[in-house]
Amino acid sequence: MAHAAEHTVVLTNRMGLHARPSTQIATTASRFSSDLTITKDDMTVDAKSVLELLMLAAECGSELTVRAEGDDAPAAVQAVVKLIETRFGELDVDA
């Protein structure tokens, strides 16, 4: 029996969803068998695809909805949300 899970989170890292965080999301999402998507405004992309994540052009303050469908959906959503909430381990230093 497949499960579904969904959680909305605000992107708080200063640089937004650039290449490194997108790669981290795709790598994390790929560890799960569930189908994972991330939605910003009216655009939904595959969370396992770095290129699709970059197409969201999500800047700091963007509201993202992480959704998963599959046997490990709750754990998959939790892992991706945790990554976003911890700002991908980035230190927000002033450039």
N, C-alpha and C positions, 0 to 999 in steps of 0.2 A: 504494500500500500504506500503510495507516494504521499509525501507531506509537502506543505508549502509554508514559507515563512517570509515575513517582510518587516523591514525596519527603516525608518527615515532618520537621516543624520545630516548635520550641517558640516560642511568642509571648513576646517578652521586653520589648516596650514597656510602660511602667508603666500606661498608660491602657487597654490591651487593644485589641480590634478595634472602635473607635468609628467615627463617620461618616467622618472624613477618611481613615484607613487603608483602610476598606472601599471608598471611592471610588477610592483609588489602586490597589487590587487590581483592581477592576472595569475601570478604565481600561486598566491594563496587560494584563489578560486579554483585553480586547476587541481588542487589536492582533493577536491570533493567531487563526488559523482553527480550531484545535483546540477541542474541548469541554473546558472546565476545571471541575473541582469542587474544593471544599474540604470536608473531613470533620473534625468535632470530635465525639468520643465516638461516638454512633450516628446523628448527623445529618449529612447530606451536602447541600450547596447549590451552586448555579451560581455560579462565581467571577466571572461577568460581571454579576451582579445585586447592586447595593448593598444593596437591601432584604433579599435572602436572606442575604447575608453578615452583616448586622446581627442577623438571627435566630439566628445561632450563639451570640450573647452570649459571645464568647470573651474571657476576661480574661487578664491577664498570667500566664504559666506554662502556658497551655493548649497541648496538643499538637494540631497541625493537620496533616492529610495532604493535600497538594496533588497532584491527579491530572489528567492530560490524555490525551485520545485524539484523534489526528489527525496530519496530515503534519508539523506543527511542534511536536509534543507535548514533546520534550525541552527545546527552547528556551523554550516557554511555562512549563513547570514551573520551569525555572531562573530566569526573570525574576520570577515571583511569589515564589519562595523567597528570592531576593536582597532583594526589597522587605521581606519579613518579617524576615530576618536583620539588615538594616540599620535595623530599627525604624522604617521609613517616613520616615527622615530626622528623626525627632523627637528633641529634646533632653530627656532625662529630668530636668527641673528640679523641685525641691521646691516644691510649691504652698503 
